[in-house]
Amino acid sequence: MDLIELITVTCSCDGQTAQEYLEAEVRHLQELQELKDLREDDLHMACSNLGIEDDYVEYFINRVAMA
């Protein structure tokens, strides 16, 4: 199961909404990074907000690093 599919299950939403939720979390983390205020807890909170395992923290680290 890919990340979007997982979010659709955990958030009880469709694929487009899941993608929007994911992108909103990434944008939030990127904003914190730009403000030099990104903390490890923020990455774990992104996972929690989406109802996914903390195993996906690395995904968010990579997305923020690509910004």
mmJSON file of the N, C-alpha and C atoms, coordinates in Angstrom:
{"data_MODEL":{"atom_site":{
"group_PDB":["ATOM","ATOM","ATOM","ATOM","ATOM","ATOM","ATOM","ATOM","ATOM","ATOM","ATOM","ATOM","ATOM","ATOM","ATOM","ATOM","ATOM","ATOM","ATOM","ATOM","ATOM","ATOM","ATOM","ATOM","ATOM","ATOM","ATOM","ATOM","ATOM","ATOM","ATOM","ATOM","ATOM","ATOM","ATOM","ATOM","ATOM","ATOM","ATOM","ATOM","ATOM","ATOM","ATOM","ATOM","ATOM","ATOM","ATOM","ATOM","ATOM","ATOM","ATOM","ATOM","ATOM","ATOM","ATOM","ATOM","ATOM","ATOM","ATOM","ATOM","ATOM","ATOM","ATOM","ATOM","ATOM","ATOM","ATOM","ATOM","ATOM","ATOM","ATOM","ATOM","ATOM","ATOM","ATOM","ATOM","ATOM","ATOM","ATOM","ATOM","ATOM","ATOM","ATOM","ATOM","ATOM","ATOM","ATOM","ATOM","ATOM","ATOM","ATOM","ATOM","ATOM","ATOM","ATOM","ATOM","ATOM","ATOM","ATOM","ATOM","ATOM","ATOM","ATOM","ATOM","ATOM","ATOM","ATOM","ATOM","ATOM","ATOM","ATOM","ATOM","ATOM","ATOM","ATOM","ATOM","ATOM","ATOM","ATOM","ATOM","ATOM","ATOM","ATOM","ATOM","ATOM","ATOM","ATOM","ATOM","ATOM","ATOM","ATOM","ATOM","ATOM","ATOM","ATOM","ATOM","ATOM","ATOM","ATOM","ATOM","ATOM","ATOM","ATOM","ATOM","ATOM","ATOM","ATOM","ATOM","ATOM","ATOM","ATOM","ATOM","ATOM","ATOM","ATOM","ATOM","ATOM","ATOM","ATOM","ATOM","ATOM","ATOM","ATOM","ATOM","ATOM","ATOM","ATOM","ATOM","ATOM","ATOM","ATOM","ATOM","ATOM","ATOM","ATOM","ATOM","ATOM","ATOM","ATOM","ATOM","ATOM","ATOM","ATOM","ATOM","ATOM","ATOM","ATOM","ATOM","ATOM","ATOM","ATOM","ATOM","ATOM","ATOM","ATOM","ATOM","ATOM","ATOM","ATOM","ATOM","ATOM"],
"id":[1,2,3,4,5,6,7,8,9,10,11,12,13,14,15,16,17,18,19,20,21,22,23,24,25,26,27,28,29,30,31,32,33,34,35,36,37,38,39,40,41,42,43,44,45,46,47,48,49,50,51,52,53,54,55,56,57,58,59,60,61,62,63,64,65,66,67,68,69,70,71,72,73,74,75,76,77,78,79,80,81,82,83,84,85,86,87,88,89,90,91,92,93,94,95,96,97,98,99,100,101,102,103,104,105,106,107,108,109,110,111,112,113,114,115,116,117,118,119,120,121,122,123,124,125,126,127,128,129,130,131,132,133,134,135,136,137,138,139,140,141,142,143,144,145,146,147,148,149,150,151,152,153,154,155,156,157,158,159,160,161,162,163,164,165,166,167,168,169,170,171,172,173,174,175,176,177,178,179,180,181,182,183,184,185,186,187,188,189,190,191,192,193,194,195,196,197,198,199,200,201],
"type_symbol":["N","C","C","N","C","C","N","C","C","N","C","C","N","C","C","N","C","C","N","C","C","N","C","C","N","C","C","N","C","C","N","C","C","N","C","C","N","C","C","N","C","C","N","C","C","N","C","C","N","C","C","N","C","C","N","C","C","N","C","C","N","C","C","N","C","C","N","C","C","N","C","C","N","C","C","N","C","C","N","C","C","N","C","C","N","C","C","N","C","C","N","C","C","N","C","C","N","C","C","N","C","C","N","C","C","N","C","C","N","C","C","N","C","C","N","C","C","N","C","C","N","C","C","N","C","C","N","C","C","N","C","C","N","C","C","N","C","C","N","C","C","N","C","C","N","C","C","N","C","C","N","C","C","N","C","C","N","C","C","N","C","C","N","C","C","N","C","C","N","C","C","N","C","C","N","C","C","N","C","C","N","C","C","N","C","C","N","C","C","N","C","C","N","C","C","N","C","C","N","C","C"],
"label_atom_id":["N","CA","C","N","CA","C","N","CA","C","N","CA","C","N","CA","C","N","CA","C","N","CA","C","N","CA","C","N","CA","C","N","CA","C","N","CA","C","N","CA","C","N","CA","C","N","CA","C","N","CA","C","N","CA","C","N","CA","C","N","CA","C","N","CA","C","N","CA","C","N","CA","C","N","CA","C","N","CA","C","N","CA","C","N","CA","C","N","CA","C","N","CA","C","N","CA","C","N","CA","C","N","CA","C","N","CA","C","N","CA","C","N","CA","C","N","CA","C","N","CA","C","N","CA","C","N","CA","C","N","CA","C","N","CA","C","N","CA","C","N","CA","C","N","CA","C","N","CA","C","N","CA","C","N","CA","C","N","CA","C","N","CA","C","N","CA","C","N","CA","C","N","CA","C","N","CA","C","N","CA","C","N","CA","C","N","CA","C","N","CA","C","N","CA","C","N","CA","C","N","CA","C","N","CA","C","N","CA","C","N","CA","C","N","CA","C","N","CA","C","N","CA","C","N","CA","C","N","CA","C","N","CA","C"],
"label_alt_id":[null,null,null,null,null,null,null,null,null,null,null,null,null,null,null,null,null,null,null,null,null,null,null,null,null,null,null,null,null,null,null,null,null,null,null,null,null,null,null,null,null,null,null,null,null,null,null,null,null,null,null,null,null,null,null,null,null,null,null,null,null,null,null,null,null,null,null,null,null,null,null,null,null,null,null,null,null,null,null,null,null,null,null,null,null,null,null,null,null,null,null,null,null,null,null,null,null,null,null,null,null,null,null,null,null,null,null,null,null,null,null,null,null,null,null,null,null,null,null,null,null,null,null,null,null,null,null,null,null,null,null,null,null,null,null,null,null,null,null,null,null,null,null,null,null,null,null,null,null,null,null,null,null,null,null,null,null,null,null,null,null,null,null,null,null,null,null,null,null,null,null,null,null,null,null,null,null,null,null,null,null,null,null,null,null,null,null,null,null,null,null,null,null,null,null,null,null,null,null,null,null],
"label_comp_id":["MET","MET","MET","ASP","ASP","ASP","LEU","LEU","LEU","ILE","ILE","ILE","GLU","GLU","GLU","LEU","LEU","LEU","ILE","ILE","ILE","THR","THR","THR","VAL","VAL","VAL","THR","THR","THR","CYS","CYS","CYS","SER","SER","SER","CYS","CYS","CYS","ASP","ASP","ASP","GLY","GLY","GLY","GLN","GLN","GLN","THR","THR","THR","ALA","ALA","ALA","GLN","GLN","GLN","GLU","GLU","GLU","TYR","TYR","TYR","LEU","LEU","LEU","GLU","GLU","GLU","ALA","ALA","ALA","GLU","GLU","GLU","VAL","VAL","VAL","ARG","ARG","ARG","HIS","HIS","HIS","LEU","LEU","LEU","GLN","GLN","GLN","GLU","GLU","GLU","LEU","LEU","LEU","GLN","GLN","GLN","GLU","GLU","GLU","LEU","LEU","LEU","LYS","LYS","LYS","ASP","ASP","ASP","LEU","LEU","LEU","ARG","ARG","ARG","GLU","GLU","GLU","ASP","ASP","ASP","ASP","ASP","ASP","LEU","LEU","LEU","HIS","HIS","HIS","MET","MET","MET","ALA","ALA","ALA","CYS","CYS","CYS","SER","SER","SER","ASN","ASN","ASN","LEU","LEU","LEU","GLY","GLY","GLY","ILE","ILE","ILE","GLU","GLU","GLU","ASP","ASP","ASP","ASP","ASP","ASP","TYR","TYR","TYR","VAL","VAL","VAL","GLU","GLU","GLU","TYR","TYR","TYR","PHE","PHE","PHE","ILE","ILE","ILE","ASN","ASN","ASN","ARG","ARG","ARG","VAL","VAL","VAL","ALA","ALA","ALA","MET","MET","MET","ALA","ALA","ALA"],
"label_asym_id":["A","A","A","A","A","A","A","A","A","A","A","A","A","A","A","A","A","A","A","A","A","A","A","A","A","A","A","A","A","A","A","A","A","A","A","A","A","A","A","A","A","A","A","A","A","A","A","A","A","A","A","A","A","A","A","A","A","A","A","A","A","A","A","A","A","A","A","A","A","A","A","A","A","A","A","A","A","A","A","A","A","A","A","A","A","A","A","A","A","A","A","A","A","A","A","A","A","A","A","A","A","A","A","A","A","A","A","A","A","A","A","A","A","A","A","A","A","A","A","A","A","A","A","A","A","A","A","A","A","A","A","A","A","A","A","A","A","A","A","A","A","A","A","A","A","A","A","A","A","A","A","A","A","A","A","A","A","A","A","A","A","A","A","A","A","A","A","A","A","A","A","A","A","A","A","A","A","A","A","A","A","A","A","A","A","A","A","A","A","A","A","A","A","A","A","A","A","A","A","A","A"],
"label_entity_id":["1","1","1","1","1","1","1","1","1","1","1","1","1","1","1","1","1","1","1","1","1","1","1","1","1","1","1","1","1","1","1","1","1","1","1","1","1","1","1","1","1","1","1","1","1","1","1","1","1","1","1","1","1","1","1","1","1","1","1","1","1","1","1","1","1","1","1","1","1","1","1","1","1","1","1","1","1","1","1","1","1","1","1","1","1","1","1","1","1","1","1","1","1","1","1","1","1","1","1","1","1","1","1","1","1","1","1","1","1","1","1","1","1","1","1","1","1","1","1","1","1","1","1","1","1","1","1","1","1","1","1","1","1","1","1","1","1","1","1","1","1","1","1","1","1","1","1","1","1","1","1","1","1","1","1","1","1","1","1","1","1","1","1","1","1","1","1","1","1","1","1","1","1","1","1","1","1","1","1","1","1","1","1","1","1","1","1","1","1","1","1","1","1","1","1","1","1","1","1","1","1"],
"label_seq_id":[1,1,1,2,2,2,3,3,3,4,4,4,5,5,5,6,6,6,7,7,7,8,8,8,9,9,9,10,10,10,11,11,11,12,12,12,13,13,13,14,14,14,15,15,15,16,16,16,17,17,17,18,18,18,19,19,19,20,20,20,21,21,21,22,22,22,23,23,23,24,24,24,25,25,25,26,26,26,27,27,27,28,28,28,29,29,29,30,30,30,31,31,31,32,32,32,33,33,33,34,34,34,35,35,35,36,36,36,37,37,37,38,38,38,39,39,39,40,40,40,41,41,41,42,42,42,43,43,43,44,44,44,45,45,45,46,46,46,47,47,47,48,48,48,49,49,49,50,50,50,51,51,51,52,52,52,53,53,53,54,54,54,55,55,55,56,56,56,57,57,57,58,58,58,59,59,59,60,60,60,61,61,61,62,62,62,63,63,63,64,64,64,65,65,65,66,66,66,67,67,67],
"pdbx_PDB_ins_code":[null,null,null,null,null,null,null,null,null,null,null,null,null,null,null,null,null,null,null,null,null,null,null,null,null,null,null,null,null,null,null,null,null,null,null,null,null,null,null,null,null,null,null,null,null,null,null,null,null,null,null,null,null,null,null,null,null,null,null,null,null,null,null,null,null,null,null,null,null,null,null,null,null,null,null,null,null,null,null,null,null,null,null,null,null,null,null,null,null,null,null,null,null,null,null,null,null,null,null,null,null,null,null,null,null,null,null,null,null,null,null,null,null,null,null,null,null,null,null,null,null,null,null,null,null,null,null,null,null,null,null,null,null,null,null,null,null,null,null,null,null,null,null,null,null,null,null,null,null,null,null,null,null,null,null,null,null,null,null,null,null,null,null,null,null,null,null,null,null,null,null,null,null,null,null,null,null,null,null,null,null,null,null,null,null,null,null,null,null,null,null,null,null,null,null,null,null,null,null,null,null],
"Cartn_x":[0.852,0.0,0.893,0.639,1.46,0.93,1.646,1.349,-0.033,-0.381,-1.693,-2.805,-2.657,-3.668,-3.801,-2.687,-2.69,-3.436,-3.184,-3.861,-5.361,-5.748,-7.182,-7.874,-7.177,-7.749,-7.788,-6.667,-6.593,-7.44,-7.62,-8.397,-9.806,-10.135,-11.453,-11.807,-10.907,-11.115,-10.74,-10.973,-10.604,-9.143,-8.65,-7.245,-6.841,-7.704,-7.382,-7.27,-8.2,-8.166,-6.926,-6.593,-5.396,-4.15,-4.076,-2.939,-2.884,-4.033,-4.081,-3.628,-4.069,-3.631,-2.118,-1.588,-0.151,0.623,0.191,0.89,0.799,-0.312,-0.455,0.544,0.726,1.708,3.12,3.428,4.759,4.989,3.997,4.134,4.385,3.65,3.827,5.263,5.757,7.121,8.146,7.908,8.818,8.833,7.659,7.593,8.386,8.25,9.024,10.522,10.9,12.311,12.828,12.034,12.442,12.617,11.819,11.912,12.994,13.686,14.713,14.117,12.86,12.152,11.625,12.168,11.722,12.379,11.538,12.024,11.593,12.272,11.944,10.491,10.013,8.622,7.64,8.007,7.135,6.966,8.024,7.97,7.068,7.179,6.33,4.871,4.666,3.308,2.664,3.447,2.921,2.396,3.163,2.718,1.439,1.422,0.256,-0.972,-0.806,-1.927,-2.551,-1.742,-2.216,-2.604,-2.393,-2.747,-1.825,-0.568,0.39,1.491,2.187,3.258,4.428,5.153,6.358,7.431,7.238,8.179,8.282,7.279,7.25,7.948,8.557,9.306,10.364,11.039,12.085,11.524,10.305,9.653,9.578,9.136,9.003,10.364,11.355,12.711,13.172,12.962,13.376,12.6,11.309,10.498,10.931,11.196,11.614,12.996,13.856,15.224,15.216,14.216,14.14,13.63,13.08,12.481,13.524],
"Cartn_y":[-1.182,0.0,1.24,2.158,3.365,4.386,5.465,6.445,7.073,7.443,8.052,7.066,5.815,4.803,4.648,4.659,4.528,5.697,6.902,8.082,8.02,7.519,7.409,6.502,5.464,4.534,5.172,5.747,6.279,7.53,8.31,9.553,9.411,8.226,7.976,9.037,9.181,10.176,9.579,10.361,9.879,10.223,9.746,9.928,11.381,12.177,13.586,14.317,14.037,14.667,14.216,12.933,12.419,13.127,13.347,14.056,15.487,16.131,17.495,17.544,16.59,16.523,16.36,15.454,15.193,16.442,17.091,18.301,19.425,19.524,20.543,20.3,19.049,18.728,19.059,18.717,19.008,20.521,21.278,22.748,23.312,22.79,23.254,22.993,21.804,21.467,22.333,22.602,23.456,24.877,25.365,26.693,26.742,25.704,25.648,25.606,24.858,24.772,26.144,26.872,28.2,29.16,28.971,29.807,29.312,28.245,27.61,27.132,26.664,26.241,24.81,24.035,22.657,21.758,21.026,20.111,18.688,17.741,16.33,16.049,16.644,16.438,16.85,17.87,18.322,17.229,16.485,15.39,14.264,13.972,12.937,13.4,14.696,15.234,15.146,15.361,15.235,13.811,12.838,11.443,11.223,11.713,11.556,12.22,13.418,14.145,13.371,12.593,11.82,10.389,10.035,8.699,7.618,7.994,7.014,6.767,5.677,5.292,6.271,6.351,7.191,6.715,5.535,5.036,5.991,6.844,7.763,9.09,9.235,10.459,10.71,9.66,9.81,10.39,10.012,10.571,12.095,12.566,14.009,14.702,14.06,14.622,14.832,13.828,13.922,14.992,15.096,16.109,17.519,17.725,19.048,19.383,18.391,18.612,18.986,18.523,18.796,20.204,20.867,22.2,23.227],
"Cartn_z":[0.0,0.0,0.0,-0.914,-0.945,0.071,0.23,1.267,1.078,-0.136,-0.388,-0.03,-0.442,-0.112,1.397,2.083,3.538,4.181,3.691,4.241,3.949,2.78,2.486,3.496,3.922,4.899,6.288,6.718,8.076,8.268,7.213,7.31,6.738,6.251,5.649,4.607,3.622,2.572,1.218,0.161,-1.17,-1.467,-2.583,-2.94,-3.101,-3.717,-3.923,-2.584,-1.685,-0.367,0.401,0.302,0.965,0.45,-0.857,-1.457,-0.928,-0.812,-0.292,1.163,1.97,3.37,3.451,2.642,2.641,2.239,1.171,0.707,1.725,2.431,3.476,4.598,4.98,6.024,5.549,4.308,3.757,3.728,3.27,3.233,4.622,5.598,6.977,7.45,7.183,7.589,6.85,5.577,4.807,5.361,5.772,6.375,7.676,8.487,9.727,9.43,8.393,7.997,7.572,6.788,6.336,7.511,8.552,9.751,10.719,10.308,11.152,12.482,12.414,13.619,13.501,12.574,12.384,13.422,14.129,15.171,14.838,15.435,15.205,15.572,16.634,17.046,15.951,15.171,14.079,13.032,12.767,11.794,12.3,13.582,14.176,14.209,14.438,14.465,13.08,12.028,10.662,10.439,10.888,10.765,11.57,12.779,13.641,13.036,12.494,11.891,10.74,10.041,8.895,9.278,10.547,11.006,10.49,10.204,9.68,10.704,10.526,11.44,11.383,12.473,12.52,11.546,10.971,9.967,8.778,8.608,7.467,7.745,8.927,9.243,8.173,7.737,6.722,5.425,5.067,3.885,4.012,5.167,5.376,5.406,5.989,5.99,4.547,3.718,2.309,1.566,1.801,1.11,1.513,2.788,3.264,2.711,2.643,2.134,0.649,-0.1,-1.533,-1.836,-0.836,-1.064,-1.448],
"occupancy":[1.0,1.0,1.0,1.0,1.0,1.0,1.0,1.0,1.0,1.0,1.0,1.0,1.0,1.0,1.0,1.0,1.0,1.0,1.0,1.0,1.0,1.0,1.0,1.0,1.0,1.0,1.0,1.0,1.0,1.0,1.0,1.0,1.0,1.0,1.0,1.0,1.0,1.0,1.0,1.0,1.0,1.0,1.0,1.0,1.0,1.0,1.0,1.0,1.0,1.0,1.0,1.0,1.0,1.0,1.0,1.0,1.0,1.0,1.0,1.0,1.0,1.0,1.0,1.0,1.0,1.0,1.0,1.0,1.0,1.0,1.0,1.0,1.0,1.0,1.0,1.0,1.0,1.0,1.0,1.0,1.0,1.0,1.0,1.0,1.0,1.0,1.0,1.0,1.0,1.0,1.0,1.0,1.0,1.0,1.0,1.0,1.0,1.0,1.0,1.0,1.0,1.0,1.0,1.0,1.0,1.0,1.0,1.0,1.0,1.0,1.0,1.0,1.0,1.0,1.0,1.0,1.0,1.0,1.0,1.0,1.0,1.0,1.0,1.0,1.0,1.0,1.0,1.0,1.0,1.0,1.0,1.0,1.0,1.0,1.0,1.0,1.0,1.0,1.0,1.0,1.0,1.0,1.0,1.0,1.0,1.0,1.0,1.0,1.0,1.0,1.0,1.0,1.0,1.0,1.0,1.0,1.0,1.0,1.0,1.0,1.0,1.0,1.0,1.0,1.0,1.0,1.0,1.0,1.0,1.0,1.0,1.0,1.0,1.0,1.0,1.0,1.0,1.0,1.0,1.0,1.0,1.0,1.0,1.0,1.0,1.0,1.0,1.0,1.0,1.0,1.0,1.0,1.0,1.0,1.0,1.0,1.0,1.0,1.0,1.0,1.0],
"B_iso_or_equiv":[0.0,0.0,0.0,0.0,0.0,0.0,0.0,0.0,0.0,0.0,0.0,0.0,0.0,0.0,0.0,0.0,0.0,0.0,0.0,0.0,0.0,0.0,0.0,0.0,0.0,0.0,0.0,0.0,0.0,0.0,0.0,0.0,0.0,0.0,0.0,0.0,0.0,0.0,0.0,0.0,0.0,0.0,0.0,0.0,0.0,0.0,0.0,0.0,0.0,0.0,0.0,0.0,0.0,0.0,0.0,0.0,0.0,0.0,0.0,0.0,0.0,0.0,0.0,0.0,0.0,0.0,0.0,0.0,0.0,0.0,0.0,0.0,0.0,0.0,0.0,0.0,0.0,0.0,0.0,0.0,0.0,0.0,0.0,0.0,0.0,0.0,0.0,0.0,0.0,0.0,0.0,0.0,0.0,0.0,0.0,0.0,0.0,0.0,0.0,0.0,0.0,0.0,0.0,0.0,0.0,0.0,0.0,0.0,0.0,0.0,0.0,0.0,0.0,0.0,0.0,0.0,0.0,0.0,0.0,0.0,0.0,0.0,0.0,0.0,0.0,0.0,0.0,0.0,0.0,0.0,0.0,0.0,0.0,0.0,0.0,0.0,0.0,0.0,0.0,0.0,0.0,0.0,0.0,0.0,0.0,0.0,0.0,0.0,0.0,0.0,0.0,0.0,0.0,0.0,0.0,0.0,0.0,0.0,0.0,0.0,0.0,0.0,0.0,0.0,0.0,0.0,0.0,0.0,0.0,0.0,0.0,0.0,0.0,0.0,0.0,0.0,0.0,0.0,0.0,0.0,0.0,0.0,0.0,0.0,0.0,0.0,0.0,0.0,0.0,0.0,0.0,0.0,0.0,0.0,0.0,0.0,0.0,0.0,0.0,0.0,0.0],
"pdbx_formal_charge":[null,null,null,null,null,null,null,null,null,null,null,null,null,null,null,null,null,null,null,null,null,null,null,null,null,null,null,null,null,null,null,null,null,null,null,null,null,null,null,null,null,null,null,null,null,null,null,null,null,null,null,null,null,null,null,null,null,null,null,null,null,null,null,null,null,null,null,null,null,null,null,null,null,null,null,null,null,null,null,null,null,null,null,null,null,null,null,null,null,null,null,null,null,null,null,null,null,null,null,null,null,null,null,null,null,null,null,null,null,null,null,null,null,null,null,null,null,null,null,null,null,null,null,null,null,null,null,null,null,null,null,null,null,null,null,null,null,null,null,null,null,null,null,null,null,null,null,null,null,null,null,null,null,null,null,null,null,null,null,null,null,null,null,null,null,null,null,null,null,null,null,null,null,null,null,null,null,null,null,null,null,null,null,null,null,null,null,null,null,null,null,null,null,null,null,null,null,null,null,null,null],
"auth_seq_id":[1,1,1,2,2,2,3,3,3,4,4,4,5,5,5,6,6,6,7,7,7,8,8,8,9,9,9,10,10,10,11,11,11,12,12,12,13,13,13,14,14,14,15,15,15,16,16,16,17,17,17,18,18,18,19,19,19,20,20,20,21,21,21,22,22,22,23,23,23,24,24,24,25,25,25,26,26,26,27,27,27,28,28,28,29,29,29,30,30,30,31,31,31,32,32,32,33,33,33,34,34,34,35,35,35,36,36,36,37,37,37,38,38,38,39,39,39,40,40,40,41,41,41,42,42,42,43,43,43,44,44,44,45,45,45,46,46,46,47,47,47,48,48,48,49,49,49,50,50,50,51,51,51,52,52,52,53,53,53,54,54,54,55,55,55,56,56,56,57,57,57,58,58,58,59,59,59,60,60,60,61,61,61,62,62,62,63,63,63,64,64,64,65,65,65,66,66,66,67,67,67],
"auth_comp_id":["MET","MET","MET","ASP","ASP","ASP","LEU","LEU","LEU","ILE","ILE","ILE","GLU","GLU","GLU","LEU","LEU","LEU","ILE","ILE","ILE","THR","THR","THR","VAL","VAL","VAL","THR","THR","THR","CYS","CYS","CYS","SER","SER","SER","CYS","CYS","CYS","ASP","ASP","ASP","GLY","GLY","GLY","GLN","GLN","GLN","THR","THR","THR","ALA","ALA","ALA","GLN","GLN","GLN","GLU","GLU","GLU","TYR","TYR","TYR","LEU","LEU","LEU","GLU","GLU","GLU","ALA","ALA","ALA","GLU","GLU","GLU","VAL","VAL","VAL","ARG","ARG","ARG","HIS","HIS","HIS","LEU","LEU","LEU","GLN","GLN","GLN","GLU","GLU","GLU","LEU","LEU","LEU","GLN","GLN","GLN","GLU","GLU","GLU","LEU","LEU","LEU","LYS","LYS","LYS","ASP","ASP","ASP","LEU","LEU","LEU","ARG","ARG","ARG","GLU","GLU","GLU","ASP","ASP","ASP","ASP","ASP","ASP","LEU","LEU","LEU","HIS","HIS","HIS","MET","MET","MET","ALA","ALA","ALA","CYS","CYS","CYS","SER","SER","SER","ASN","ASN","ASN","LEU","LEU","LEU","GLY","GLY","GLY","ILE","ILE","ILE","GLU","GLU","GLU","ASP","ASP","ASP","ASP","ASP","ASP","TYR","TYR","TYR","VAL","VAL","VAL","GLU","GLU","GLU","TYR","TYR","TYR","PHE","PHE","PHE","ILE","ILE","ILE","ASN","ASN","ASN","ARG","ARG","ARG","VAL","VAL","VAL","ALA","ALA","ALA","MET","MET","MET","ALA","ALA","ALA"],
"auth_asym_id":["A","A","A","A","A","A","A","A","A","A","A","A","A","A","A","A","A","A","A","A","A","A","A","A","A","A","A","A","A","A","A","A","A","A","A","A","A","A","A","A","A","A","A","A","A","A","A","A","A","A","A","A","A","A","A","A","A","A","A","A","A","A","A","A","A","A","A","A","A","A","A","A","A","A","A","A","A","A","A","A","A","A","A","A","A","A","A","A","A","A","A","A","A","A","A","A","A","A","A","A","A","A","A","A","A","A","A","A","A","A","A","A","A","A","A","A","A","A","A","A","A","A","A","A","A","A","A","A","A","A","A","A","A","A","A","A","A","A","A","A","A","A","A","A","A","A","A","A","A","A","A","A","A","A","A","A","A","A","A","A","A","A","A","A","A","A","A","A","A","A","A","A","A","A","A","A","A","A","A","A","A","A","A","A","A","A","A","A","A","A","A","A","A","A","A","A","A","A","A","A","A"],
"auth_atom_id":["N","CA","C","N","CA","C","N","CA","C","N","CA","C","N","CA","C","N","CA","C","N","CA","C","N","CA","C","N","CA","C","N","CA","C","N","CA","C","N","CA","C","N","CA","C","N","CA","C","N","CA","C","N","CA","C","N","CA","C","N","CA","C","N","CA","C","N","CA","C","N","CA","C","N","CA","C","N","CA","C","N","CA","C","N","CA","C","N","CA","C","N","CA","C","N","CA","C","N","CA","C","N","CA","C","N","CA","C","N","CA","C","N","CA","C","N","CA","C","N","CA","C","N","CA","C","N","CA","C","N","CA","C","N","CA","C","N","CA","C","N","CA","C","N","CA","C","N","CA","C","N","CA","C","N","CA","C","N","CA","C","N","CA","C","N","CA","C","N","CA","C","N","CA","C","N","CA","C","N","CA","C","N","CA","C","N","CA","C","N","CA","C","N","CA","C","N","CA","C","N","CA","C","N","CA","C","N","CA","C","N","CA","C","N","CA","C","N","CA","C","N","CA","C","N","CA","C","N","CA","C","N","CA","C"],
"pdbx_PDB_model_num":[1,1,1,1,1,1,1,1,1,1,1,1,1,1,1,1,1,1,1,1,1,1,1,1,1,1,1,1,1,1,1,1,1,1,1,1,1,1,1,1,1,1,1,1,1,1,1,1,1,1,1,1,1,1,1,1,1,1,1,1,1,1,1,1,1,1,1,1,1,1,1,1,1,1,1,1,1,1,1,1,1,1,1,1,1,1,1,1,1,1,1,1,1,1,1,1,1,1,1,1,1,1,1,1,1,1,1,1,1,1,1,1,1,1,1,1,1,1,1,1,1,1,1,1,1,1,1,1,1,1,1,1,1,1,1,1,1,1,1,1,1,1,1,1,1,1,1,1,1,1,1,1,1,1,1,1,1,1,1,1,1,1,1,1,1,1,1,1,1,1,1,1,1,1,1,1,1,1,1,1,1,1,1,1,1,1,1,1,1,1,1,1,1,1,1,1,1,1,1,1,1]
}}}
